[in-house]
Each structure stands twice: as structure tokens, then as C-alpha cells.
Amino acid sequence: AAPVDAPTLAAWYRAAEAVDGPECDARAALLYSLLDALGQPVPAERCQAIAGGAAAITATVPSPIVMRGLAAAAAAGRLGETVLYALLAFGEGGPATADATTLVEVVAALKKVGLEADARAIAVEAAMGHGM
């Protein structure tokens, strides 16, 4: 994928803001986090532009034990175990309902064990599920 630059993200943000209004900062925070997890760094000025509006959200998150297991399995290169923990982290709602922190951790873990195409597919599903 081509690198994402600041002008492109700024244009996306303006378009999203016109449609989403107050929800735009939360969606931008999710998008920027997913891009970063996929190895597409987001320019700092784009993150700084939304820092005040996306400071806190309310979300259901997986157990810290699940997230610890995900990180450990990925670090050790254990493919099947990483996938299992990813599924547990998402729960019944899957990527479309997962919080941004969980999505970033799962996407990064899957990339770490060589499942980059799957990580990208999950990021796309998550973005669509969150209204992007």
C-alpha cells in the first residue's frame, strides 16, 4: 500500500467531519491507530489535531490475561495461539465492535506472526464496522 501523507489524511478528516460531526475525532483516532498498526505511520500533526476530541472513550475491553497471552504468543511466534487469543480478544462482536486499543494490539500481533493480509482484512472490517 502507498504511504498515507498528511494532506490526504487532512482531506479525509474534512470529509468525515462534514458527515460525522462530533463522532469524527473518535473515528479518526481509530483510523490513525489502525494505519499505524499496519506499518503506515500517521504524521504527528494529524494526531495532534484530534488529541483533544478523542481523549477518552467508553468501551468494553478484553481481559488483561487475554491481551497478555496475545502479546506473549506473538512475541514467541506461535501462530495458532496468536490467532486463538485474537479471536478471544474480539469476543462475539468481532472486529466491528472491538475498541481501538484491542484492534491495534490484534493487528500488530497478527503481523508479527506473518499474517499481514489477515491483519489488513481485520483492519478494513473494523473500519467499516465503525462507520468508515
Sequence and secondary structure as in RCSB ss.txt:
>XXXX:A:sequence
AAPVDAPTLAAWYRAAEAVDGPECDARAALLYSLLDALGQPVPAERCQAIAGGAAAITATVPSPIVMRGLAAAAA
AGRLGETVLYALLAFGEGGPATADATTLVEVVAALKKVGLEADARAIAVEAAMGHGM
>XXXX:A:secstr
     HHHHHHHHHHHHHHHGGGHHHHHHHHHHHHHHTT    HHHHHHHTTTTS        HHHHHHHHHHHH
TT HHHHHHHHHHHHGGG GGG  HHHHHHHHHHHHHTT HHHHHHHHHHHHHHTT 
